[in-house]
Amino acid sequence: MVIHNFYYGWKGDKLLEILDMHTSDEAKLKEAVQILHDDDSVHYAQEKAKLVMKKAWESIEPELKSNDAKEDLYGLISYLINRDL
């Protein structure tokens, strides 16, 4: 997300400045997260994760036996990918 933001976002320099501080100041950290959201870097990362998950599932799914564990694994993966951040 940071690399995406730096190259494609409007506030990449400000984000790097905050991250270089290694701060625990909650206001600065919230600002960094807001920058990632404002420049769509979070959305970009979510879409990439969905693509990677889809490809990985398509490659492993035929090898797994159909059972509750397989369904639970797919449910967990789907939850982690689709949750709101």
C-alpha positions in Angstrom: 0.0 0.0 0.0 2.8 2.4 0.9 4.5 1.9 -2.4 1.3 2.3 -4.3 0.6 5.5 -2.4 4.0 6.9 -2.9 3.9 6.5 -6.7 0.2 7.1 -7.4 -1.1 9.1 -4.5 -1.2 12.8 -3.8 0.4 12.6 -0.4 3.0 9.9 -0.7 5.8 12.2 0.6 3.7 13.0 3.7 3.0 9.4 4.3 6.7 8.5 4.2 7.5 11.4 6.5 5.1 10.0 9.1 6.3 6.5 8.7 9.9 7.6 9.0 9.1 9.1 12.4 8.5 5.6 13.9 5.9 7.4 16.0 3.4 6.0 18.4 1.4 9.2 18.3 -2.2 8.1 17.6 -3.0 11.3 15.7 -0.1 10.8 13.3 -0.9 7.2 12.8 -4.5 8.0 12.0 -3.3 10.6 9.5 -1.2 8.0 7.8 -4.1 5.6 7.6 -6.3 8.4 6.2 -3.8 9.1 3.5 -3.9 5.5 2.5 -7.7 5.6 2.3 -7.8 9.0 0.5 -5.5 7.9 -2.3 -7.3 4.5 -2.7 -4.2 2.5 -1.7 -6.3 0.4 0.7 -8.8 -0.4 -2.1 -5.9 -1.2 -4.4 -4.4 -3.6 -1.9 -7.8 -5.3 -1.3 -8.3 -5.8 -5.0 -4.8 -7.3 -5.4 -5.5 -9.6 -2.4 -8.8 -10.8 -3.9 -7.0 -11.6 -7.2 -4.2 -13.5 -5.4 -6.8 -15.4 -3.3 -8.9 -16.3 -6.3 -5.9 -17.7 -8.2 -4.6 -19.6 -5.1 -8.0 -21.1 -4.4 -8.5 -22.1 -8.0 -5.1 -24.0 -7.9 -5.7 -25.7 -4.5 -9.5 -26.3 -4.6 -9.4 -29.4 -6.8 -6.9 -31.0 -4.5 -9.0 -30.7 -1.4 -11.7 -33.2 -0.4 -15.2 -31.8 -0.2 -16.0 -31.5 3.5 -16.8 -29.0 6.3 -13.1 -28.1 6.7 -12.8 -27.1 3.1 -15.9 -24.9 3.3 -14.6 -23.4 6.6 -11.2 -22.6 5.0 -12.9 -20.9 2.1 -15.2 -19.0 4.5 -12.2 -17.8 6.5 -10.3 -16.7 3.4 -13.4 -14.9 2.1 -13.9 -13.1 5.4 -10.2 -11.9 5.6 -10.3 -10.6 2.0 -13.7 -9.0 2.1 -13.8 -7.4 5.6 -13.9 -3.6 5.9 -10.7 -2.0 7.1 
